[in-house]
């Protein structure tokens, strides 16, 4: 009997250990202290590669795009580590285009850069660009897109890579677009921007107190 009790205890202890190993990763505490360097900082951003907004199989592409804003250290999760106060799509001689013709996109700012998770091994912060709001015109078609777009920021390169997930952005108004871009459509937004604070690459580091 004593031997059976000892065996049961060993089994129970092993099960408890296995349960603890299974639960530990899921209960990891997310970063709540965000250190932006320099802080506060005036930040400029320039696209690297094409920037694209796609809706219902129609892709609107910009070869030129730039922005400006500020970055600052903060606490919380999610936490706003940056604010985009100026955003421009297209440039003189390089307008945004689509199969339907030239595209004009007028952002309604500010947009926000929101941090949620930090990988110390790679120096990458995951989160999203929030408060996205833009009025888009393609010929007689005019629509407004709002929502957020998932993104990552890499300290070593200063690259903010935006790759929105389906459903994060929504067409909230539409005029003259017919069934091509109806209200309720779910566009995706993809692009990469290189950030600078003066001549330096700004960094974002997340930690726990």
RABELTA-V855730 format. One record per backbone hydrogen bond with DSSP energy under -1.0 kcal/mol. NH is the residue of the N-H (numbers start at 1). CO is the residue of the C=O. E is the energy in kcal/mol with one decimal. If there is no record, write none. Layout:
NH;CO;E
NH;CO;E
This chain:
5;1;-2.2
6;2;-2.4
7;3;-2.5
8;4;-2.3
9;5;-2.2
10;6;-2.2
11;7;-2.4
12;8;-2.7
13;9;-2.6
14;10;-2.4
15;11;-2.4
16;12;-2.3
17;13;-2.2
18;14;-2.4
19;15;-2.4
20;16;-2.3
21;17;-2.3
22;18;-2.0
23;19;-2.1
24;20;-2.4
27;23;-1.3
28;25;-1.3
32;207;-2.1
33;207;-2.8
34;74;-2.9
35;205;-3.0
37;203;-2.2
41;71;-2.3
43;69;-2.7
44;196;-2.5
45;67;-2.6
46;194;-1.6
47;65;-2.4
48;192;-2.9
51;62;-2.6
52;190;-2.9
53;60;-2.5
54;188;-2.6
55;58;-2.6
58;55;-2.2
60;53;-3.3
61;97;-2.6
62;51;-3.1
66;88;-1.8
67;45;-2.3
68;86;-2.1
69;43;-2.6
70;83;-2.2
71;41;-2.0
72;81;-1.9
74;34;-2.0
76;32;-3.0
79;115;-2.1
81;113;-2.2
82;113;-1.3
83;70;-2.6
84;111;-2.7
85;68;-1.6
86;68;-2.2
88;66;-3.0
90;64;-3.3
91;94;-1.3
94;91;-2.7
97;61;-2.6
101;98;-1.4
103;96;-3.0
104;137;-2.6
106;135;-3.1
108;133;-3.4
111;84;-2.2
112;130;-2.4
113;82;-2.9
114;128;-3.0
115;79;-3.2
116;126;-2.8
117;126;-2.0
119;124;-2.5
123;119;-2.4
124;119;-1.2
125;153;-2.7
126;117;-3.0
127;151;-2.4
128;114;-2.0
129;149;-3.1
130;112;-2.2
132;147;-2.2
134;145;-2.2
135;106;-2.4
136;143;-3.4
137;104;-2.8
138;141;-2.9
141;138;-2.1
142;175;-2.8
143;136;-2.7
144;173;-2.0
145;134;-2.7
146;170;-2.2
147;132;-1.6
148;168;-1.6
149;129;-2.0
151;127;-2.3
152;161;-1.8
153;125;-2.6
154;159;-1.9
155;123;-2.5
158;154;-2.4
160;193;-3.3
161;152;-2.6
162;191;-3.3
163;150;-2.8
164;189;-2.5
168;165;-2.1
170;146;-2.5
171;185;-2.5
172;144;-2.3
175;142;-2.8
180;177;-1.6
184;171;-3.0
185;182;-1.9
188;54;-2.2
190;52;-2.6
191;162;-2.2
193;160;-2.4
194;46;-3.0
195;158;-3.5
196;44;-2.2
197;200;-3.4
200;197;-1.7
203;37;-2.4
205;35;-1.9
207;33;-2.3
